[in-house]
Amino acid sequence: MLVIKVAALALLGVLGAIYRRRLLNNFATTAKALYKLVAVEFAIMGTAIGMATALARTAPPVTDQEIVVTPAQILTGEPLPAPFTAGSLLTAWKLDLVWLVICLAAIGLYLFGVYRLNQRGDKWPIARTLSWVAGMLVLIYTTSGALNAYQEYLFSIHMIGHMILAMGIPVLLVPGAPVTLIMRATEKRHDESRGLREWVLWAVHTPYARFVAHPIIAAILFASSLVTFYYTPLFAWATNEHLGHQWMVVHFLITGYLFAQALIGIDPGPVRLGFPLRLLMLIATMAFHAFFGLSLMDGSGLLLPDWYGAMGRTWGQSPIDDQHTGGAIAWGIGEMPTAALTIIVCVQWFKSDSREAKRLDRQSDRTGNRDVSDYNAMLAKLAERDARMNQNEGN
């Protein structure tokens, strides 16, 4: 029945191609032939529909083997994977086609923008390109590699993926300065139409974008997302539903990107804090992350007992011990991105001071070192005033 149904549908396609190419152009002289073809089509379509109805009413083949459904299959729809080992980080894959396409497209568009700049004779730092490509490759691995394959079964693996999404990938993407690249690689339109450049400028200058991109707001969103996500029904939604999982990936990427942009961003932002305030904001936010990790390490109850506690794993740590490991990961793995952010902020601070010193030197040279003369004159006046005060005290 299945073969007959497929053959009938294929035959319909062939007949459709024939009469569209030969008969419709001469409908006035071949109307009778066309009506005959339509009648034949109805007959074939009826056969296909009849086979489909018969298939729907036919019981599936019966096997002598007993079908065993495990708790993991009930919860995830897939059998429990092999025990997680260090080698699984390289061998286990679960492709997410959505993010794979997005990441490859982002890499291709970025490289195309760099190519356009080079064709025009402009230069784009190779470090920015490497940083962007590396960030997208890490995102591909996080959403399609071992972390995605095991995050439904091990909370610790889920937490590694979370930390990479929120803290690791943004540290690589932000130095790529994608908005700056778009502004330089695309031509400005002088009519009232909007191209890529205009739409991007509109998006980053909307009141909502300016609000969430403010450094203080970005830090609050970044820190509060942990508690809001894991201690509310959002965690269960993201675990049970595919749409919720995709929302989780987008949310933590955006909040992490906004926070990293506020600290080390090259693209323009609504407000730029001074470098000392950036370091203070980084320390405060990471302290909040540490407290969250400690709360998971010391907790005695599972966050999702009807999921991680009911998975039926016979390998690995117990669910509660695995959650404690996840808390340690949330506390410890954040140290590496924090160290990287601290180094980058300090380097930017040093370069900013160096540029300011050079600017002042050039200004001093243009004025004939007048600022030095004024400074020396001020010191002379202070010395003269001190001398008079000492003389008056002596008298």
Number of C-alpha atoms within 10 A of each C-alpha: 13 12 8 13 19 14 14 21 16 12 15 18 12 11 16 14 11 12 16 10 11 11 16 14 11 11 13 10 11 13 13 11 13 17 11 11 16 15 12 14 18 13 13 18 17 13 16 21 15 14 19 17 12 13 14 10 9 9 8 8 5 6 7 5 6 6 7 7 11 15 17 20 14 12 18 16 11 12 13 18 12 11 11 17 11 7 9 16 15 11 10 19 18 15 17 16 12 11 19 18 12 14 19 15 13 16 19 13 13 20 15 13 20 22 16 15 17 13 10 10 9 12 11 15 9 10 11 18 20 14 19 24 22 17 23 23 16 18 24 21 21 25 23 20 21 22 24 21 22 23 17 20 24 23 24 25 22 19 21 19 22 21 19 21 27 25 26 25 25 27 28 21 23 26 22 26 18 19 17 12 18 19 16 17 20 15 12 13 12 7 6 6 8 13 12 14 19 16 12 14 13 13 13 16 15 10 11 10 15 16 15 18 24 20 24 17 17 22 25 16 20 26 21 14 15 17 12 13 15 13 13 12 12 16 17 18 16 17 21 15 12 11 11 16 17 15 15 20 19 14 16 22 22 18 25 27 26 26 32 28 25 28 27 20 20 15 15 13 17 14 13 15 14 10 17 12 12 21 17 11 20 20 14 14 18 20 14 17 23 19 14 18 23 17 15 22 21 12 14 12 11 18 20 17 12 11 20 23 15 15 21 15 20 9 9 12 13 14 25 20 16 19 27 23 21 23 27 22 22 24 23 13 18 21 16 12 21 18 11 13 20 18 12 16 20 17 13 15 15 13 12 13 12 12 12 12 12 12 12 13 14 13 14 14 12 10 11 11 14 13 15 12 11 11 12 12 12 12 12 12 12 12 12 12 12 12 12 12 12 11 10 9 8 7 6
